[in-house]
Amino acid sequence: MHPSTPKPRLSFWQLWNMSFGFFGIQFGFALQNANTSRIFSTLGANPDELALFWLAAPVTGLLVQPIIGYLSDNTWHPTWGRRRPFFFLGALMASIALFLMPNSHLLWMAVAVLWMMDAGINVSMEPFRAFVGDKLDTSQQTAGFAMQTFFIGCGAVIASLLPTIFADYLGVSNTPVNGGVPDTVRYAFYAGGSVFMLAVLWTVFTSDERPPEDLEAFRRAKGKGFGHAIGEILEGFFHMPKTMVQLAFVQFFSWIALFAMWIYTTSAVAENVFGTTDAQSALYQDAGNYVGIMFAVYSGVSALAAFVLPVLARLTSRKMVHTLCLVIGGVSLASVFTIHDKQMLVLPMIGVGIAWASILTMPYAILAGALPASRMGYYMGVFNFFITIPQIVSGLLLGFVTKHFFAGHTGHTLALGGASMALAGILTLWVRDDAKAAA
């Protein structure tokens, strides 16, 4: 049941403060997405092994998200609140991992640190989604998620460009030495760890939280023990709202596409545009930096689109906006494998950015109105199963498909990802969204 006490309408700056932590979270997430395959390849991974090594990230999310969601639902501290303890602990873990990642000298070390980094990101990120549902009335939830998307875009733009900034403007070496990670990547991760922590602390100290409606009942429920908690977690899987089940299919195909993009764009661009598959070569590292620029473009577009999407949703509907954005993004991603001029690679990233903005906004806005307030964090965590499961499926299958169907040409894998994203857009038409798309 939703709380009976009306939620006050928040000002622009209150929305800003409660969302600013996402700037730091995305700093870490963008560095991970743009550089993990590059680091793995530099440390000796073959292209068909990359998807398997990336499994660390979604498997961690699969384990962490519903547990953290449940725990944050059942936490209350008069000073720290409900979600903010998890913001802080996740930021601390992720920041440490960001400092460790570029100092990995062996492949297995980098894979292990990816586990730690993704766990920290998930511990911080999942309660942030529930934070919007906690604090905002339905009429402001789309705007709340859009503000998060804005900060996600801004953080990703800067983080994705950092290796290029260090190389081109600060004279830092972009060449691997003795098989290690280039200094450009190393310094980018150091900056990312610092920004992640500081941005999350901003939200922790500038935002407050509403206590549970019935604090005594909340405390009684909290004291029921570990076995009861596990039972509640498992029981929730069988009572998901219908809207959540429908969105699960949309998320599944959306995230297969995104996972393919994050894993294979560097190797595809290195082969198709820079003419190399040698991860130790200077050309390959140049390709890695250029992929950072490409990812900065789609992230920048998403930051701008975040403020346009709620307006379009009011004029049409949230699911129509999501359908259109995913189809545009899918066609754009699929076109990457046909491009051999690096300047032209910016164009499809505009379409991908439009899709990314919608992926980060519309499903959560649609879902928030269909969830019980007392289990907002838990169901947001469960919902992210439909992000992690497709990534696990991709990790197990994309390497095989790339090797045996595409003869190792990862550009074709990107085209497959584009088709998957377009399919997700079509499936959105069957999603039920009863709430008004108010800002």
N, C-alpha and C positions, 0 to 999 in steps of 0.2 A: 504494500500500500504506500502511496506517495504521502509525504508529510503534509499535515494540514496547515501548518504555519506558512503563509506566503513568503517567498524568497524575495528580498529587496532587489530592485534593478540596479546593477552595478554600473559605475561610470567607465568611460574609456580607459582611464588610467588604472582603475582597479582590474579591468580585464587584462591590461598590459602587464601589471605586476604579477598576477596569478599565472600568466602564460610565459613570462620571460625565461623561466627555467628551461623551457623547450629550446631556447637558443643554444644553451650549453649542451643539452642532450643531443641535439642534431649536429653540433660540432663533432661530437664523438662518433655519432652514427654515420655522418658523411665521410669522415676520415676512414672509417671501417669499410664503407661501401666502395669508395674510390681507390683504396690502396691495398686492401687485403689480398686480392688476387695477385697484384703486383709484387707484394712481399713474398707470398707463397712461391710465385714463379722465380723470383730472384734467389730464393733459398733452394731452388731445385725442383719444384713441382712441375709435372707435365700438364698440358691443357686438359686432358681427359680426367685428371685427378682433382682438378680444382673444385668441382661441385661436391665431391666427397669430403674434402677438407673443410668446406664451408658448412657442412652439416652441424658443426659445433654450435653455430649461432641459433638455428631454429630448434634444435634439440634442447638447448638451454632455455629458450623461450617457452617451449612446451611444458617443461617442468616448473619453471619459475612463475609464469604469469597467473595461473588460477590460484596458486598458493599465496602469492603476494596480494592478489586481489581480495582473497578471502580474509587474510590477516589485516589488510588495511580497512576492510569493512568492520572488523571487530576490534579495532584499536581506538582508544580515545585517551588523550592526555590534555589536561587543562591548558598547558603552555604550547606543546608541539602539535596538538590537534590529532587528526585521523590519518591524513595522507602524507603530511610533511615529514614525519620520521623516515618514511620510505624514500622520499625525494633525496634526503640527505645521505642515508646509508648507501643507496644505489650510486649516487654521485661519487662518493668516496671510493667505492670499489672500481667503478669505471675509470676514474681519473688515474688511479694507480696502474690499471691495465694499459691505459694510453701511454704512460711513461715506459712501461715494460715492453710493449709490442715492438717498437723499432729497434730494440736492443736484443731481439731474438737472433741467435746465430745458427740455430738449427730449425728445420722445418717443424719438427714435433713441438718445439718450444713455442713457435708462433701459433700453432693450432691450439695449444693449451691456453695461451693468453687470450685467444679469441673467445674461448669458453668464458673466461673470467670477465672480459670486456662486455660481452653480450649479456651476461647475467646482471652486471651492474646497470647497464642501460635499461634492461627490462624492469629491474626493481624500481628505478626512478620513473620510468615512462608510464607503466600501467596505472599507478595511482593518479598521475596527471590527467588521464582520460576521465577517470571517475570524479576528479576534482571539479570538472565542469558540470557534471550532473549534480554534484553536491551543492554547489554554490549558485547555480544559475537556474532561473525559471525557464520553462520550455521555450518561451518567446525569445530568450537570449542565447540558447544553447548553440544554434548554428553560428552565431557571431563568436561565441566562445571558442568553438573548434576552429573557426576561421582564423582567429587571433593566434592560436597555437600553430596553425599552418603557416601563417606569416613568419613567425619566429623560426619554424623549421626551415623555411626557405632561406631566410637571411643567414642563419647559422651554416646551412649547407653551402651557400655560395662562397662565403669566406673560407670555410674549411677546405672545400674542394680546390680552391685556388692557391692555398698556402704553399704546396711544393713549387708551383710555378713562380709565385712571388719570391720565395727564397732563392730560386735559381736565377731568375731574370733580373731581379732588382736588388738583391742583397749579395749576389755572387757566391752563393753556397753551392757546393759540388752536387751534381745530380747523377754521378757515376758510382756504381757499386764498387767497393774496395774489398778485395779478398772474399768475394761472395756475400758480403753483408748488405744491409739496407742503405741506400744513399742518404747523405746528410740532409737533403731537402725533406725527405719523408720523416726522418728522425725529428727534426726541429718542428715540423708540422704537428706531429703527435704530442710533443712536449707542450706546444701552445694549446692544443686541443684539451689536454688534461687539465690545464689551468683554467681555461674558459668554462669547461664543463662544471667544475666545482663552484666557481664564482657566480655563474648565472643561476644555478640551482639555489645557492644560498640567498640570492636576491629574492626569489619567490618565497623561500622559507621564512625570511624575516620581514617581508612587506605584506604578506597575505595572512588572513585569519581563516578560521573554519567554524562552521556551525556545529554545536554539540548535537548528539542524537536527540530526537524528539522526546523520548522517554528514557532518561539516563539510567534510572533504576532497572528497568526492563532490559536495557542494553547490557548492564553489568551482570545481571543474572544469566543472560544468554551467553555472555563471554566466558562464564565460569563452568560451562558444561563439559569441558575436557577435550583431550586430543581426539579420542575416538569419535565423539559427536562431530567434531570439526571435519574429520575425514569423511564421515557419512554425509554431511551437508555438501561437501565439495563434490562427491560422486553423485549424489541425488540431483544436483542442479543440472547435470548433463541431460537428464531425461525430462526436464521441465523447461527447456529453453523456449522463450517466446517465439511465435511463428515467424515474426519479422526477422529475428536473429537467424533462424534456420534458412530462410530465403536468402539473406545476405551472405550466409556462409558460402554458397556456391559462387556468388559474385567475387568474394574475397579470394576464394581458392584460385580462380583463373587469373585474377589481377596479380596475385603475388607470385605465381609461377612466372609471369612475364617480368616482374621486377627483379626476381632472383636471377633469372637468365641475364638480364641487363647488367646487374652488378658483378656477376661472375665473369662474363665473357666480353664485355665491351673493350677492355684493355687489349686482350689478345686479338680480337677481331680488328680493331683499329690498327694495331701494330702490323698485322698481316696485310690488310686491304689497302691501307693508306701509307704506312711507313715502310712496307716491304720487308719486314723481318719477323721471325718467330724466335729469335735468340734473346732470352730474357736478360742475359748479361750484357747485351750490347747497348751502346749509347742511344741508338735509334729506338729501341724498345722502351727505355726509360723516358725518352722524349714523348713517345706515344702515351705512356702513363701520365705524364704531366698534362698532355692535351686532353685526355679523358677527364682529368680534373676540371679543365675548362668547360668541357661538354656538360659535366654534371653540375657545374656552377650555373650554367645557362638554364638547365631545366629546374634547378632549385630557385633561381631568381624569378623565373616565370611563375613558379608555384606561389612565391611570396606575393606577387602582384595579383595573381588570379584569386588568391584567398579572399580578397575584398570584393571581387566581382561575383563570385559564385553565389553568395547569399542573395544578392540582388536578382540574379537570374533565377534562383530557386523560388523567390517570391513571385516572379512573373510567370513561371511555368510550374515546376515541381522539383523537389530534390532528386527524385529518381530519374526524371528526364534529363536534368543537368548531368547527373552521373553517367547515364547512358552515353550521351554525346561526348563527354570528356574522355571516357574510356575508348570509344571507337576512334577518336582523333589520336589518342596516345598509341593505340595499337597499330594503326596504319603508319604512324611516324616511326615507331620503334622498328617495325618490319622493314622500313626503307633504308635503315642504316647499312645493311649488307650490300646494297647496290651502289653506295657512294665511295669514290676513290679520291676525292679532293677534300682535304681536311677542313677547308673553310666552309664547305657545304654541310659538314657534319653538325653545324650549329642549328640548322633548320629543323631536323627531326626532333632535336632536344626541346624546341618550343612546344611541339605537340605533346611530348612526354611530360613536360612541366605542367601543362594544363591537366593532364590525367592525374599526375602526382598530387596536385592541389586538391582535386576532387576525392581521391583515395584517402587523403588525410582528413577530410572534412565531412563529406556527405554520409558515408556509412555510419560514422559515429553519431552524427546529428540525428539520423533516422533511428538508430538503435536506442539512443538515450531516452527518447520518448516512449519506448516500449518496455523499459526495464523498471522493476520495483526499486525504489530509492534505497531500501535497506540492503540490497545486494548489488548495487551499482558496480562496485569495485570487482566483486567476484565475476559477474557476467561480462564485464569489460575484459577481464583476464581470460575467461573461457572463449570469448569472441576472437581473441588473438590466437587461439588454436587454429583458426582458419587463415591465419597468416603463417604460422609455423609449420602446419602439416603440409601445405603445398610446397614450402621450401624444402622440407625433408624429402618429399616425393621428387622434387627437382634434383636434389643432391644425389639421390639414388639412381635416377634415370637419365639426366641430361648428359652426363659424361659418356654413358653408353651410346645414347642417340648421336651425340656429336662425333664419337669415334667411328661407329659402325654405319651410320646413315649419312653423315655429312663429311666423312673422310677427314675429320679433325678440323674442318673449317668452321670456326665458331661464329662467323657472320651469319651462317644459316641458322644457328641456334637462336640468335637474336630475332630473326624473322619468325621462327616458331613462337618465341615469346610474344611478339607483336600480335600474332593470330590469337593467342590465348587471351590477351588483354581485350581485343575487340569482342571476343566471345563473352567475356565478363560483362561488357557493356550491354550486349543484347539480353543477357540474363537479368539485368537490373530491371527490365520492364515488368518482370513478374513479382517484384518486391512490393510488399504492402507498406505504405507509409501513411498513417492516419493523422499525424501531427501536422500543424501548419508550419511552413518553412519561414518562420519569422526570424528577424535578425536580433 
